[in-house]
Amino acid sequence: MATPTSERGEQARRSVPMGLALAAMAVVLVLAALILSRVGGPLYGLLFPAGVPVPDGAQEIEHVKPDRGAEYWIYRTGQTGREVAAFYESEGGTCRYSAQQPPSSDPDPRTAGASYSVATCRGRSESAGDGVSWEVSIAEGYSEDEGPTVFRVTQFREVR
């Protein structure tokens, strides 16, 4: 069976029209952009997960990540409970203060060494396709070695 050859004895080449090649590349780029737009957000959320903000100077005491349920951390800090609550309000959270709080200008009449609730704050953080809701329970009245302010940060992951 004979194959077509040119005058110099070479086989003839099949060529694809330039317009068809450019159109095929454009289709591939559009498909890649569609796939990336669907996968990019969740992938970014896996690589750089949204977290719960923590005030500067807080020291982690405990971290619990159960198989099921909410993950939580317990921190201690030298800041007052009101300062910690103000931090979470500045991060977009809403805080509900304990009814037992004396005005900040008055001396604290409570018994020294007895811990008490200051506030509970709730908020939300978001990063790419990943959302996190959080709740912070703030207590003070601990000894200087323990705190004097201790707060528990509970993180709730939102699956979309």
C-alpha positions as CSV (number, residue, x, y, z in Angstrom):
1,M,0.0,0.0,0.0
2,A,1.5,3.3,-1.0
3,T,1.6,6.3,1.2
4,P,1.5,9.8,-0.2
5,T,5.0,11.4,-0.2
6,S,6.3,14.7,-1.2
7,E,8.8,15.2,-3.9
8,R,11.6,14.8,-1.4
9,G,10.4,11.4,-0.2
10,E,8.8,12.6,3.1
11,Q,5.4,11.6,4.3
12,A,2.6,14.2,4.0
13,R,1.7,15.9,7.2
14,R,-1.9,16.4,8.4
15,S,-2.5,19.9,9.6
16,V,-5.2,21.3,11.9
17,P,-6.5,24.7,10.9
18,M,-5.2,27.4,13.2
19,G,-8.8,28.7,14.0
20,L,-9.9,25.2,15.1
21,A,-6.8,24.8,17.4
22,L,-7.5,28.2,19.0
23,A,-11.1,27.4,19.5
24,A,-10.3,24.1,21.2
25,M,-7.8,25.9,23.5
26,A,-10.4,28.5,24.4
27,V,-12.9,25.7,25.3
28,V,-10.3,24.0,27.5
29,L,-9.6,27.2,29.3
30,V,-13.3,27.9,29.9
31,L,-13.8,24.4,31.3
32,A,-10.7,24.8,33.5
33,A,-12.1,28.1,34.9
34,L,-15.5,26.5,35.6
35,I,-13.9,23.6,37.5
36,L,-11.5,25.9,39.4
37,S,-14.4,28.2,40.4
38,R,-16.2,25.2,41.9
39,V,-13.2,23.6,43.6
40,G,-11.2,26.7,44.5
41,G,-13.3,27.9,47.5
42,P,-13.5,24.6,49.3
43,L,-9.8,23.9,48.6
44,Y,-8.8,27.3,50.0
45,G,-10.9,26.6,53.1
46,L,-9.1,23.3,53.6
47,L,-5.6,24.9,53.2
48,F,-6.4,28.0,55.2
49,P,-9.4,27.3,57.5
50,A,-11.3,30.1,59.1
51,G,-10.7,30.2,62.8
52,V,-12.0,31.9,65.9
53,P,-10.2,35.1,66.9
54,V,-8.3,35.1,70.2
55,P,-7.1,38.2,72.1
56,D,-3.3,38.9,72.1
57,G,-1.6,37.5,75.2
58,A,-4.1,34.7,75.8
59,Q,-2.5,31.4,76.7
60,E,-4.1,28.1,75.7
61,I,-4.8,25.8,78.7
62,E,-6.7,23.1,76.9
63,H,-7.8,22.0,73.4
64,V,-10.4,19.3,72.8
65,K,-11.3,18.1,69.3
66,P,-13.8,15.3,69.7
67,D,-14.7,12.9,66.9
68,R,-18.2,14.3,67.0
69,G,-19.4,17.7,68.2
70,A,-17.9,21.0,68.7
71,E,-14.2,21.7,69.1
72,Y,-13.2,23.9,72.0
73,W,-10.2,25.7,73.6
74,I,-9.8,27.0,77.1
75,Y,-7.6,30.1,77.5
76,R,-6.4,32.3,80.3
77,T,-5.4,35.9,80.2
78,G,-4.4,38.8,82.4
79,Q,-7.1,41.0,80.8
80,T,-10.3,41.6,82.6
81,G,-13.5,39.8,81.5
82,R,-14.9,43.0,80.1
83,E,-11.8,43.6,78.0
84,V,-12.1,40.1,76.5
85,A,-15.8,40.6,75.8
86,A,-14.9,44.0,74.2
87,F,-12.4,42.2,72.0
88,Y,-15.0,39.8,70.7
89,E,-17.5,42.6,70.1
90,S,-14.8,44.3,68.0
91,E,-14.5,41.1,66.0
92,G,-18.1,41.2,65.1
93,G,-19.6,39.2,67.9
94,T,-22.5,40.1,70.1
95,C,-22.0,39.7,73.9
96,R,-24.6,39.1,76.6
97,Y,-23.2,40.3,79.9
98,S,-24.0,38.7,83.2
99,A,-26.5,40.5,85.3
100,Q,-24.2,40.4,88.3
101,Q,-21.6,42.8,86.9
102,P,-20.8,45.8,89.1
103,P,-20.1,49.0,87.2
104,S,-16.4,49.2,86.1
105,S,-15.8,52.3,88.3
106,D,-17.0,50.5,91.5
107,P,-14.8,48.1,93.5
108,D,-15.8,44.5,93.0
109,P,-17.8,43.3,96.1
110,R,-17.6,39.6,95.3
111,T,-15.6,37.2,97.3
112,A,-11.9,36.9,96.2
113,G,-11.0,33.5,94.8
114,A,-14.6,32.7,93.6
115,S,-15.0,32.6,89.8
116,Y,-18.0,34.1,88.2
117,S,-19.4,34.6,84.7
118,V,-18.8,37.9,83.0
119,A,-20.3,37.4,79.5
120,T,-21.1,35.0,76.7
121,C,-20.3,36.2,73.2
122,R,-21.3,34.7,69.9
123,G,-20.1,35.4,66.4
124,R,-19.1,34.2,63.0
125,S,-15.9,34.0,60.9
126,E,-15.8,33.3,57.2
127,S,-12.9,32.4,54.9
128,A,-13.5,31.5,51.2
129,G,-16.1,28.8,51.2
130,D,-15.7,27.9,54.9
131,G,-17.8,29.4,57.7
132,V,-17.3,29.1,61.4
133,S,-19.7,30.1,64.2
134,W,-18.2,30.5,67.7
135,E,-19.3,31.0,71.2
136,V,-17.1,32.3,74.0
137,S,-17.9,32.0,77.7
138,I,-15.9,34.4,79.8
139,A,-15.3,34.1,83.6
140,E,-13.1,35.9,86.0
141,G,-12.2,35.8,89.7
142,Y,-9.5,33.1,89.3
143,S,-6.2,33.4,91.1
144,E,-3.3,35.2,89.4
145,D,-1.8,31.8,88.6
146,E,-4.9,30.6,86.8
147,G,-5.8,33.7,84.9
148,P,-7.3,35.9,86.5
149,T,-9.7,35.6,83.5
150,V,-10.5,32.3,81.9
151,F,-12.5,31.9,78.7
152,R,-13.8,28.9,76.7
153,V,-14.0,29.2,72.9
154,T,-16.3,26.7,71.2
155,Q,-16.1,26.5,67.4
156,F,-18.9,25.2,65.2
157,R,-18.0,24.3,61.6
158,E,-20.6,25.0,59.0
159,V,-20.7,22.7,56.0
160,R,-22.1,24.1,52.8
